[in-house]
Amino acid sequence: MKNNKTALVTGASNGIGFELAKLLAKDNYNLVLVSRGEEKLEEAKQKLSTYGVEIRTKSSDLSVYEDIENLKNWVDQNNIDLDILILNAGQGYGGDFVHSTDLSRELSLIRLNVDSYVHMSKLFLKDMVDKNEGKVLMTSSVSGTTPIPFEAVYGATKAFVNSFFYAVRNELKTTNINMTLLMPGGTETNFFKNADMAQTKIGSMKKDKPEDVAERGYYALMSGHEYAYGSDDVEYEGDILNRMQSESQKAQRHRMISEPSPKS
């Protein structure tokens, strides 16, 4: 039986975003897949085509203001009525903030991890509120619950997402819009490699499978929960350790796994 509902997923070509799109397709949601690379988007579309749902792709760099505006215009021009919005696109970046990281890359990171969440929410949430129906999943990180030395900017962007999520969710509590926050920990994606952190302790630690993280987030979204962590261990870190310790204690604890190894 066909479902006429549609979900838009950002960062959909791989990792958690792709796994979320797969779960939606299994539930017969038509898909709008958004990511930067056209080739990877097409590969994702082909893999998901076995579920028999309608799949559209839109290559967009969500760190660019105009690309987000163009994405919304494209959705409107194609008369796509969204029932689910999944804001999942994001990236990390690690290193010594003062001595080794690149400012332009950090500012680009902020545009993707922070600006795009605000911009996408501003443009797309109004349509859901106008029809008083919809679901929103924002992918953040357990890093948003603690300072992250040697990922200082990345951790701060996730703290912003967490705060932004809860504020907007509260504003919309008189509507039928359900909002869920997904906070993964280390996950088996290209995250640490792309963040220049593959050689750190956290980069080499055992990680959660993206399909398991996506399943927890998807269940939380569909059942109306306000948040979910990527695993039980991550939940313990976020809801127990990071609530018990001071900001300085948390920063020092994380430094032990995120500090780059000395170069020989």
C-alpha positions in Angstrom: 0.0 0.0 0.0 1.5 3.3 -1.1 2.1 6.1 1.4 1.6 9.6 -0.1 3.7 11.2 2.6 7.2 12.6 1.9 10.3 13.1 3.9 13.3 15.3 3.2 16.7 14.1 4.5 19.9 16.2 4.5 23.2 14.5 4.5 21.4 11.6 2.9 24.1 10.0 0.7 25.8 8.0 3.4 26.1 7.3 7.1 23.3 8.0 9.5 21.4 10.1 6.9 21.3 7.2 4.4 20.2 4.8 7.1 17.4 7.1 8.2 16.3 7.4 4.5 16.3 3.6 4.3 14.0 3.3 7.3 11.7 5.9 5.8 11.6 4.1 2.5 10.8 0.8 4.3 7.8 2.7 5.8 6.8 3.8 2.2 7.7 7.4 2.6 8.6 9.2 -0.6 12.0 10.7 -0.3 13.8 14.0 -1.1 17.5 13.2 -0.7 19.8 16.2 -0.2 23.6 16.1 -0.1 26.6 17.8 -1.8 27.8 15.2 -4.2 25.5 14.3 -7.2 27.3 11.0 -7.8 26.9 9.8 -4.2 23.3 11.0 -4.2 22.6 8.9 -7.3 24.2 5.9 -5.7 22.0 6.3 -2.7 18.9 6.7 -4.9 19.7 3.5 -6.7 20.2 1.6 -3.5 16.9 2.9 -2.1 14.9 2.3 -5.3 14.3 -1.3 -4.3 11.7 -0.1 -1.8 9.4 1.2 -4.6 8.9 4.7 -3.3 9.3 8.0 -5.3 12.8 9.4 -4.8 14.0 12.8 -5.8 17.5 14.1 -5.3 18.8 17.7 -4.9 22.6 18.4 -4.8 23.1 21.3 -2.4 25.9 22.6 -0.3 24.1 23.6 2.9 27.0 25.7 4.1 26.1 28.1 1.3 23.1 30.5 1.9 22.0 30.5 -1.7 21.9 26.7 -1.9 19.4 26.6 0.9 17.2 29.2 -0.7 17.4 27.4 -4.0 16.5 24.1 -2.3 13.3 25.6 -0.7 12.4 27.2 -4.1 12.9 23.9 -5.8 10.7 22.1 -3.2 7.9 24.7 -3.7 8.2 24.7 -7.5 7.8 20.9 -7.5 4.8 21.1 -5.1 6.5 18.8 -2.6 4.5 18.7 0.6 6.8 17.6 3.4 5.6 15.5 6.3 9.0 14.8 7.8 12.1 17.0 7.9 15.4 15.4 8.9 18.2 17.9 9.4 21.2 15.6 9.5 24.0 17.3 7.4 27.0 18.1 9.4 30.8 17.6 9.7 33.5 17.7 12.3 37.0 19.2 12.5 39.7 18.6 15.1 43.0 19.9 16.1 44.7 22.5 18.3 42.5 25.6 18.0 45.3 28.2 18.4 48.1 26.5 16.6 46.9 24.1 13.9 43.3 24.5 12.8 42.3 26.6 9.8 39.9 29.5 10.4 38.2 29.3 7.0 37.4 25.6 7.6 36.0 26.4 11.0 33.8 29.1 9.7 32.5 26.8 7.0 31.8 24.2 9.7 29.8 26.8 11.6 27.8 27.6 8.4 26.9 23.9 7.9 26.4 22.8 11.5 24.7 25.9 12.8 23.6 28.3 10.1 22.0 25.6 7.9 19.9 24.3 10.8 18.6 27.8 11.6 18.0 28.6 7.9 16.4 25.3 7.0 14.1 25.4 10.1 13.1 29.0 9.3 12.1 28.1 5.7 10.5 24.7 6.2 8.9 24.7 9.6 6.4 27.4 8.7 4.7 25.1 6.2 4.3 22.4 8.8 2.9 24.9 11.3 0.5 26.3 8.7 -1.0 22.8 8.2 -0.5 21.9 11.9 1.2 18.6 11.1 4.7 17.2 10.7 7.7 15.6 12.3 11.3 17.0 12.6 14.4 15.2 13.5 17.6 17.2 14.2 20.9 15.2 14.3 23.2 16.7 16.9 25.8 14.9 19.0 26.5 13.9 22.6 29.3 16.4 22.1 26.6 19.1 22.5 26.4 18.2 26.2 30.1 18.8 27.0 33.0 21.1 26.0 35.3 19.3 23.5 39.0 20.2 23.6 40.7 19.8 20.2 37.2 19.9 18.6 36.4 23.2 20.2 34.3 24.7 17.3 32.6 21.4 16.5 31.5 20.8 20.1 30.2 24.4 20.3 28.1 24.0 17.1 26.4 20.9 18.6 25.8 22.8 21.9 24.1 25.4 19.8 21.9 22.8 18.0 20.8 21.3 21.3 19.8 24.7 22.7 18.1 25.8 19.5 16.2 22.5 19.3 14.8 22.7 22.8 13.8 26.4 22.4 12.0 25.9 19.1 10.4 22.7 20.3 9.0 24.6 23.3 7.7 27.4 21.0 5.8 24.7 19.0 4.4 22.7 21.9 0.9 24.0 21.2 1.0 22.6 17.7 0.9 19.1 16.3 4.6 19.3 15.2 6.7 16.6 16.8 10.4 17.4 17.2 13.1 14.9 18.1 16.8 15.4 18.8 19.3 12.6 17.9 22.6 12.7 19.7 25.1 10.0 18.4 28.5 9.3 19.8 31.3 7.9 17.8 29.8 6.2 14.7 31.3 4.1 11.9 31.2 6.8 9.2 33.8 8.9 7.5 33.4 11.5 10.3 36.7 11.1 12.1 38.7 10.8 8.9 37.1 13.9 7.4 37.6 15.7 10.7 41.4 15.0 10.7 41.0 12.9 13.8 41.6 9.4 12.6 44.8 9.2 14.6 43.4 10.3 18.0 42.3 7.9 20.7 38.6 8.7 20.1 39.2 8.2 16.3 40.4 4.7 16.9 37.9 3.6 19.5 35.1 1.2 18.8 32.1 3.0 17.3 28.4 2.4 16.9 27.0 1.2 13.6 25.1 4.0 11.6 22.1 1.7 11.1 21.8 1.2 14.8 22.0 4.9 15.6 19.5 5.6 12.8 17.1 3.0 14.2 17.2 4.6 17.7 16.6 8.0 16.2 13.8 6.9 13.9 12.0 5.0 16.7 12.2 8.1 18.9 10.8 10.3 16.1 7.9 8.1 15.2 7.0 7.4 18.8 7.1 11.1 19.8 10.1 11.1 22.1 12.0 14.3 22.5 15.5 12.9 22.2 17.5 9.7 21.7 21.2 8.9 22.0 23.1 6.7 19.6 23.6 3.8 22.0 23.1 2.9 25.7 26.8 3.8 26.4 26.3 7.2 24.8 23.1 7.7 26.7 25.0 7.0 30.0 27.6 9.6 29.0 25.1 12.3 28.0 22.4 11.8 30.7 24.6 10.7 33.7 28.3 11.7 33.4 27.7 15.0 31.6 25.0 16.0 34.1 27.1 15.1 37.1 30.4 16.8 36.2 31.3 20.4 35.9 32.2 21.9 32.5 35.9 21.9 33.5 35.8 18.2 34.5 34.0 17.2 31.3 36.5 19.2 29.2 39.4 17.4 30.9 37.8 14.0 30.6 37.3 14.5 26.8 40.8 15.9 26.3 42.2 12.5 27.2 40.6 11.0 24.1 40.6 13.9 21.7 44.1 15.3 22.1 46.2 14.6 18.9 49.1 12.3 19.3 52.5 14.0 19.4 54.2 14.0 16.0 57.4 12.0 15.9 
